[in-house]
Amino acid sequence: MKAPISIKRGTVAAIFIDLQEEHRQDPRYLVEGYEKILANVQRLQAAARQNHVPLHHWAYIVDLDSQDRPFHPVGEDGKSAFSDKSDPLTEICREVAPADSEALLIKAEASAFRSGPAGDRLKASGIEWLVIAGVWTEACIDASVKDAVAKGFRVLLVKDACGSGSAAMHQTAVLNLANRLYGGAVTDTEGACRLLAGETVTVWQVEGSVPLRFTFENAALLYAEL
């Protein structure tokens, strides 16, 4: 269902996940509509900075020398097939890179909150809401959102500031998350920017435990209605 919400100032942080160059330049891992996603992320970041909302950035880096991953895909050179520590394409895209006062956190797994102190530090600073954007929706976004909810955060998922390898992959991932986004909400970049500015905005929230049932034929329509 859709309902109006507002977010109290000082209780929200903006989270940006894996907005790296490999998703723009490596033909194996291109994100569909990435330029539009990056433009929406820029709008979110500008709204966050303007309204004194803390920004937190993550990059996914694989270091097989120090990580035990027996089934991880590797190339002919023995390095990770994606996001290898030596690959310059793991750099954050320049237009959405952290500002001087903002840290870039490195994660070695899909979720930004499965391990490490980030979640506890956010909680300790009084953060209740996480505005989440990034890639890939069905992988690192999905894992991060679910772990954030499990840690007691309310998640605002910004659907058009996330993306994946195809529209179908992205849209069905958002619908799957929407079905279980207890305590949180789904909106677009415009709605998220308004919420960061302290406005009241009508957003989609899960009602009880009754899932959105989608098919190949109606997934895109349901996604548009979120």
N, C-alpha and C positions, 0 to 999 in steps of 0.2 A: 504494500500500500504506500501511498505518498502522504507525507505529513510535514508540517513546518517544524524546523529545528533552529536552534542557535547554539553557538559554542562560546563559552565564557572565555574572555581574554586571559591569557596566562596559563591556560590548560591544554593548549594545542601545540603540536610540533609537526613540521612538514618533512616527509620521508621520501627520498629519491633513490631508486634502486637500479643499479646496473645500466645506466645510460651511457654505454661505452661505444667506442668507435667501431668495434667489430660488427655491431648490428647495423651499421651504415655502410661498411666497406668490405667485409668478408662475405662473398657471395653465398657461402654455406649458411650464414646465420643472419641474413637480412631480416629486419622487422618491417612488415608492411605498413606503409604510411608513416615511417619514422620521422620524416621532416615535420609533419603536422603534429606528431606527438611531442617532439622537441619544442616546437613553438608553443604548445599548450603548457609544457613544463616551464618554459620561460615565463609565461604569464603567472603561473602558480608561484614561482620563486620570487617574482617581483612583488606579488601581493603579500607573500610571507614576510619579505624584508621590509616592505612599507609598513606593515602592521606589527613589526617586532616579534614575529613568530620564529622560533629557532628552526634552522634548516639542518638536516642530517643526510649525508650522502654516503652511499655504499657502492663498492665495485666488487665484482666476483673475480677472484684471482685463484688459479689452480697452480699449486706447487707440489708436483708429484715426488719431489725429493724429501718432503717433510710430511706428506699426507698419505695415509694408508688407504688406497683405493684400488682394490684388486680387479674390479670390472670397469674401471674408467677407460673411455675410448682414447687411444693415442694415435699419433701420426707415425709415418715411417721413421721419423727422427727420434721417436720415443717420447716426445713431448705431448702434453695434453692436446687433444684435437680442438679444444676451444679454450679461450681465456687463460692461456698459459702465461706464467709469470714473465716470460721473456718476450711476449708479443706486444709490440707498441700499440696495437689496436685495443688493448685493454684500457687505454686512457679514456677518461670521461670526455664526452663531446664538449668542445670548448664553450659552446653557447649555453650549456647548462652546468658547467663546472663549478665547484665550490668557490665562493668568494674568499677573500683573504682570511676572514675571521671564522670560516666554516671548515670543519674537519672532513676529510675523506676517510671513511672506515673501510677496511678490507674484510671480506668474508670468504670463507673457503667452502661454503655450502649454499644451498638454495636460499634458505631463510636468513633474514637479517637479525632474527631474534631467537634462533634455536640455541645459540651458545654465545658466550661473551657477556660483558657487563652492560651493554647498551640499554636493554630493556629496563633493568633495575635502576640505572641512572636516570632514565626518563621518568620512571615512577617516582623516584626520590625527589625530582625537581617539580613535582606537582602536575605532570602531564597526564591528561585523561584521554584526549583525542589524538589520533595519528592520521594525518592526511597523507595518503600513500599514492605514489605514481611511479612508473618505471616499466621495465620489461624483464622476462617474458611473462605474460599474464598467467598462463597455466602452470608456470614453473616457479620462478623466484618470487613473483608477486603473490601467487597462491600460497606458497609456503610461509612467506612473511606475514601475510594477513592472518592466516590461521594461528600462527604462533603468537602474534600480537593479541588476538582475541583471547587465546588461552591464558595470556599473562594479565588479562583484565583491562586492556585498552579498548576504547571505542574506536573503530576504524571508519574513516571516510574514504571510500574507494573512488578515485577520480577516473571514470571509465575512459574518457577520451584523452587522458594523459598516460595511458598504459597501452601496451601493444604486444603483438606476437608475430609469428611467421606468416600468419594469414588472418583475415577477418574472422573466419569461422573458428579458428583456434582461440582468438581473443574473445569473441562474443560469447562463446559457450563457457569459457573460463570465468568471465564476469557473471554469467547467469548462475554457474555453480557456486561461486563465492556469495552471490546475493542470497542464495537459498539458506546460507548458514552464517550470515553476517550479523549475528546476534549482538545487539547493543550498538550497532553501527549503521551506516547508510551508504548509498550509492548516489553519486551526482556527476555532473560534468564540470569542465574547467570553470565556466562562468559561475555556476553555483558555488564551487569551492572557493573561488576568489571572493565572492560576496560573504561567505561564512567567515573567511579569514579576516574580513574587514569588520566583523561584528554584526552583520545583518542577519535577519531571520529568513531562511530559504526553505522552500518545499522540496523535499528529497524523498527517494525511495528507501523504505525500511522493511525488513522482513516482518511478517505478521505471524506470530506464533511459530509453529514448526511445519506449516503446510508449504511444501516446495512449489516454486514455479516449475511447471512441467513443460518442457520444450521439446520440439521435434526438429528435424532437418528443415521442415517447411516454415516453422514460425519462430525459430530462434532469433533471427535478425529483427523481427518485429518486436518481440518481447524485450530484446536488448535496447531498442530505440525508446521503449516506453519507460525504462528504468530512470 
